[in-house]
């Protein structure tokens, strides 16, 4: 793969601005009184910097290649370096992260009114620290660097849940930590082993150098693949290692849940595409069938559990388990159309689910509860909150014209071309999605007017909701600009999934090629 060096170190600058701002906010006590506007300004500057970097330093015509690359010697004795760079997928994921952080900070203004200046400053500082890690993870080209950031990410999330969450926040934070640490430790074994079986040298941990260069038997490669895949499946979250997510989102502040599910959980699917497929293509092809079975189970299990949920935050968490099932199905189908849908879904889901979490946060601050049974008729009291919830919910169930439709359609169509049975079972998830969103809306927002006196959205909340709705409409009606960026990555990644060798000795071929050959024969 061709790599294009950065003329200006945009990625390093974006990471350092977020990191330094977090440290300054922690250390300079006079800033505690203005933590929210300080954090908002910094996050807007970072997003503006990302837009400038994408406009001036990223060539869409070469979106399948690594661009804006930076390479700094770190520990050459063990073959690791500080290496940044993005292809089209990395670019859109950094864009999603830097887009959502200012909205989370703006939405948290009312939440932080009840906090002391130091606690409010701590919350904003942890969010900015987390932003620096998110940018780093999606830009990391060195496997060891990726792993270190993968583990460091646990620190801000742990404190954002455990210090600022609900009454059972410490238990939820600890469960999140234990699941993530187990997955990370399994991946560490894979990181060490992959270097032993890799090309070696002073830059032996570079993903580009490792791709196609991992030695060892098929059994060894399968074990290495599974060590990475397990960690990413926990993060994704995928059935049956998903149970930490509902507890975390139920107790976490709405903004934390937005970043956790909207961005950080995408590290799971991102890692499957960026690390598992290029490093272990043969093992990925041989493991594809059971993984797709688990993906379909995730789709259906998440849907049924969402319908049964009595807490709005848990409901959204289970909808995400279902949505991640679609993404993983698209990854391992080996079809470029489905893979394109998956990467687009990573962005679309982040926007729609972020809107759902933040809107429920707006509602819970007024109603004092996240329980569905505590509401009814609230569209007559808070029509803007009700409308935003409905639009975000319709986007998450793939209503045409909103962000979820095109990626889900691409995944189902692409998967059907190569694995019709999996696609047909996955379609049931679309039906379940309509039930869990519309039933929740009916129970919470329809009915007679409740005897409460609260105000609808304030000005800041309207700005947040308006921007998110505009993003959902943009991805629904005009996704071409995003598709142009991600399609080359999807096509090259899908080619890495190969069908197992046939019993008659025929050579394995990429799934897309198998479909083409089938069509030619017809």
Secondary structure, 3 states (H helix, E strand, C coil): CCEEECCCCHHHHHHHHHHHHHHHHHHCHHHHHHHHHHHHHHHHHHHHHHHHHHHHHCCHHHCCCEEEEEEEEEEHHHCEEEEEEECHHHHHHHHHHHHHHHHHHHHCCCHHHHCCHHHHHHHHHHHHHHHHHHHHHHHECEHHHHHHHHHHHHHHHHHHHHCCCCCCHHHHHHHHHHHHHHHHHHHHHHHHHHHHCCCCCCCCCEHHHHCCCCCCCHHHHHHHHHHHHHHHHHHHCCCCCCCHHHHHHHHCCHHHHHHHHHHHCHHHHHHHHHHHHHHCHHHHHHHHHHHHHHHHHHHHHHHHHHHHCCEHHHHHHHHHHHHHHHHHHHHHCCCHHHHHHHHHHHHHHHHHHHHHHHHHHHHHHHHCCCEHHHCCCHHHCCHHHHHHHHHHHHHHCCCCCCHHHHHHHHHHHHHHHHCHHHHHHHHHHHHHHHHHHHHHHHHHHCCCCCCCCCCCCCHHHHHHHHHHHHHHHHHHHCCHHHHHHHHHHHHHHHCCCECCCCCCCCCCCEHHHHHHHHHHHC
